[in-house]
Amino acid sequence: MRNQRIFKAGLLTLMIGLPVFIYSFLVVFGENKYELPVYNPKSVDCVSNQTNEKDTLHRIPPFELLDQDSNLFSDADLEDKIYVANFILTRCPNGICPAMSNELVRVQEDFKDRDDVQLISYSIDPEFDSPSVLKEFGEYYGANPNIWKFLTGSSQEIYQQSKCGYFVAVRMNEDGSFDFDHDKRLILVDKDQRIRGFYDGTNREEVDRLIVEIKILLQEYEQNS
């Protein structure tokens, strides 16, 4: 049993550390040959159409929501940007949202000088999380509104985007209300609206891996430009 625990711990360390090693190697020795996977999840509850699928690969569907400054924010504002998405609620009953937000502060700091990296936090409590509430929440964490957007809208819009865009666990009740299973994942999306990675947003080592893989993805686009 002890050997199994050691083996599992070693395997986890290898999985987390490999992207870091690869990126460091590429910076020192040259061209990027390491490619991040493209995730192509499917759901029988989501209707496929040309707006969110191209060449059989899943794309994040178009959307239009309000940001923390009460401005309309849509998928068009993410053109030519890599972004990290997550789902929050400001009156979080546990420590998940603060932990994720603190980790995203680190991501924001790492890419503060890039205009092609964005952070997006969708509210899963839109009836309470008005733009002004989200603005106060963002200010508490030092969110730069040019980099980090907090989005809200109708429950239906958030439901569709979470379930059919990012495949976050959510259920529609008989009365039309929604139950969200609070998901602690951070989701990496590339400039082509494809999902490239999932990360535990409460785990510092996982977020370290996210930061490295954003850099790998940026390098991938630079080499292909």
C-alpha positions as CSV (number, residue, x, y, z in Angstrom):
1,M,0.0,0.0,0.0
2,R,2.8,2.4,0.9
3,N,4.6,1.7,-2.4
4,Q,1.4,2.4,-4.3
5,R,1.0,5.7,-2.6
6,I,4.6,6.6,-3.5
7,F,4.1,5.5,-7.0
8,K,0.9,7.6,-7.4
9,A,2.6,10.6,-5.8
10,G,5.5,10.3,-8.2
11,L,3.2,9.9,-11.2
12,L,1.3,13.1,-10.2
13,T,4.5,15.0,-9.8
14,L,5.7,13.8,-13.3
15,M,2.3,14.9,-14.9
16,I,2.5,18.3,-13.3
17,G,6.2,18.8,-13.9
18,L,6.4,17.6,-17.5
19,P,4.9,20.7,-19.1
20,V,7.2,22.9,-17.0
21,F,10.3,21.0,-18.1
22,I,9.2,21.0,-21.7
23,Y,8.6,24.8,-21.7
24,S,11.9,25.5,-20.0
25,F,13.7,23.2,-22.6
26,L,12.0,25.0,-25.5
27,V,13.0,28.4,-24.2
28,V,16.6,27.4,-23.9
29,F,16.9,25.1,-26.9
30,G,14.5,26.2,-29.6
31,E,11.4,25.3,-31.5
32,N,8.2,24.1,-29.8
33,K,7.3,20.5,-30.8
34,Y,5.0,20.0,-27.8
35,E,1.4,20.5,-28.7
36,L,-1.5,20.8,-26.2
37,P,-4.4,18.5,-26.8
38,V,-7.7,19.8,-28.3
39,Y,-10.6,18.6,-26.2
40,N,-13.7,17.6,-28.1
41,P,-16.3,16.7,-25.5
42,K,-19.9,15.8,-26.6
43,S,-23.2,16.0,-24.9
44,V,-26.5,14.3,-26.0
45,D,-28.3,17.2,-24.3
46,C,-26.6,19.9,-26.5
47,V,-27.7,20.4,-30.1
48,S,-24.7,20.6,-32.5
49,N,-24.8,23.4,-35.0
50,Q,-22.5,25.3,-37.2
51,T,-22.0,28.1,-34.6
52,N,-20.1,25.9,-32.2
53,E,-18.6,23.1,-34.3
54,K,-16.2,23.3,-37.2
55,D,-14.3,20.4,-38.7
56,T,-15.9,18.1,-36.1
57,L,-14.1,20.0,-33.3
58,H,-16.0,21.6,-30.5
59,R,-16.0,25.4,-30.2
60,I,-17.3,27.6,-27.4
61,P,-20.7,28.9,-28.6
62,P,-21.2,32.6,-29.2
63,F,-22.5,34.6,-26.3
64,E,-23.4,38.1,-25.2
65,L,-23.5,39.0,-21.5
66,L,-22.9,41.9,-19.2
67,D,-19.5,42.5,-17.6
68,Q,-18.8,44.1,-14.2
69,D,-19.0,47.6,-15.7
70,S,-22.5,46.9,-17.2
71,N,-21.0,46.8,-20.7
72,L,-22.0,44.2,-23.2
73,F,-19.3,41.6,-23.6
74,S,-19.4,38.9,-26.3
75,D,-17.4,36.2,-28.0
76,A,-16.4,38.9,-30.6
77,D,-14.4,40.6,-27.8
78,L,-12.3,37.5,-27.5
79,E,-11.2,37.4,-31.2
80,D,-7.5,36.6,-31.4
81,K,-7.3,36.0,-27.7
82,I,-6.4,33.0,-25.5
83,Y,-8.5,33.0,-22.4
84,V,-9.1,31.1,-19.1
85,A,-12.7,30.7,-18.0
86,N,-14.2,29.6,-14.7
87,F,-17.6,29.7,-13.0
88,I,-18.1,31.5,-9.6
89,L,-20.7,33.0,-7.3
90,T,-19.8,35.9,-5.0
91,R,-21.7,34.5,-2.0
92,C,-19.8,31.3,-2.2
93,P,-20.8,28.9,0.6
94,N,-17.4,27.3,0.8
95,G,-13.8,28.2,0.0
96,I,-13.8,27.2,-3.7
97,C,-14.4,30.7,-5.2
98,P,-11.8,32.6,-3.1
99,A,-9.2,29.9,-3.8
100,M,-9.9,30.0,-7.5
101,S,-9.9,33.8,-7.5
102,N,-6.6,34.0,-5.6
103,E,-5.0,31.6,-8.1
104,L,-6.3,33.7,-11.1
105,V,-4.6,36.7,-9.5
106,R,-1.4,34.9,-10.1
107,V,-2.4,34.2,-13.8
108,Q,-3.3,37.8,-14.3
109,E,0.0,39.0,-12.9
110,D,2.0,36.6,-15.1
111,F,0.3,37.9,-18.3
112,K,-0.4,41.5,-17.4
113,D,1.7,42.7,-20.3
114,R,-0.1,40.6,-22.9
115,D,-3.1,41.9,-24.7
116,D,-3.9,38.5,-26.1
117,V,-4.6,36.7,-22.8
118,Q,-7.9,37.2,-21.0
119,L,-9.6,35.9,-17.9
120,I,-13.4,35.3,-17.7
121,S,-15.4,34.5,-14.6
122,Y,-19.0,33.6,-15.3
123,S,-21.5,34.0,-12.4
124,I,-23.6,30.9,-11.7
125,D,-25.8,33.1,-9.4
126,P,-26.9,35.7,-11.9
127,E,-30.0,36.7,-9.9
128,F,-27.8,38.0,-7.1
129,D,-24.6,38.8,-8.9
130,S,-25.4,42.0,-10.6
131,P,-22.6,43.9,-12.5
132,S,-22.1,46.1,-9.4
133,V,-21.8,43.1,-7.1
134,L,-19.3,41.5,-9.5
135,K,-17.4,44.8,-9.8
136,E,-17.0,44.9,-6.0
137,F,-15.9,41.3,-6.0
138,G,-13.3,41.9,-8.7
139,E,-11.9,44.9,-7.0
140,Y,-11.5,42.9,-3.8
141,Y,-9.1,40.6,-5.7
142,G,-7.4,43.4,-7.6
143,A,-8.8,42.3,-10.9
144,N,-7.8,44.5,-13.9
145,P,-11.0,45.0,-15.8
146,N,-9.1,45.1,-19.1
147,I,-7.8,41.6,-18.4
148,W,-10.3,39.9,-16.1
149,K,-14.0,40.1,-17.0
150,F,-16.8,39.0,-14.6
151,L,-19.9,38.1,-16.6
152,T,-23.6,37.8,-15.7
153,G,-26.8,37.5,-17.6
154,S,-30.0,35.4,-17.6
155,S,-30.0,32.0,-16.0
156,Q,-30.8,30.5,-19.4
157,E,-27.8,32.1,-21.0
158,I,-25.5,31.0,-18.3
159,Y,-27.0,27.5,-18.3
160,Q,-26.5,27.1,-22.0
161,Q,-23.0,28.4,-22.0
162,S,-21.8,26.3,-19.0
163,K,-23.4,23.0,-20.1
164,C,-22.9,23.2,-23.9
165,G,-19.8,25.4,-24.1
166,Y,-17.6,24.3,-21.2
167,F,-19.4,21.1,-20.1
168,V,-19.8,22.2,-16.5
169,A,-22.2,20.0,-14.5
170,V,-25.6,21.8,-14.4
171,R,-29.2,20.5,-14.2
172,M,-32.5,22.1,-15.2
173,N,-35.3,21.6,-12.6
174,E,-38.9,21.0,-13.5
175,D,-39.8,24.6,-12.6
176,G,-37.2,25.9,-15.1
177,S,-34.6,26.8,-12.4
178,F,-31.1,25.5,-12.5
179,D,-28.8,23.7,-10.1
180,F,-25.1,24.2,-10.7
181,D,-22.6,21.7,-9.3
182,H,-19.9,24.2,-8.3
183,D,-17.0,23.3,-10.6
184,K,-13.5,24.3,-9.5
185,R,-11.9,23.8,-12.9
186,L,-10.2,26.5,-14.9
187,I,-10.7,26.0,-18.6
188,L,-8.1,27.1,-21.2
189,V,-9.5,28.2,-24.5
190,D,-7.4,29.0,-27.6
191,K,-7.8,31.7,-30.2
192,D,-9.9,29.4,-32.3
193,Q,-12.4,28.9,-29.4
194,R,-11.3,25.3,-28.8
195,I,-10.8,23.9,-25.3
196,R,-7.1,23.1,-24.7
197,G,-7.0,22.2,-21.0
198,F,-8.8,21.7,-17.7
199,Y,-7.1,22.5,-14.4
200,D,-8.0,22.4,-10.7
201,G,-8.3,26.1,-9.9
202,T,-7.8,25.5,-6.2
203,N,-4.5,23.7,-6.6
204,R,-1.4,25.8,-6.9
205,E,0.6,23.2,-8.8
206,E,-2.2,22.8,-11.3
207,V,-2.3,26.5,-11.9
208,D,1.5,26.5,-12.3
209,R,0.9,24.0,-15.1
210,L,-1.9,26.2,-16.6
211,I,0.5,29.2,-16.7
212,V,3.2,27.1,-18.4
213,E,0.7,25.7,-20.9
214,I,-0.6,29.2,-21.8
215,K,3.0,30.1,-22.6
216,I,3.3,27.0,-24.8
217,L,0.1,27.9,-26.6
218,L,1.3,31.5,-27.2
219,Q,4.5,30.1,-28.6
220,E,2.5,27.7,-30.8
221,Y,0.6,30.7,-32.3
222,E,3.7,32.8,-32.7
223,Q,5.5,29.9,-34.6
224,N,2.5,29.5,-36.9
225,S,2.0,33.2,-37.7
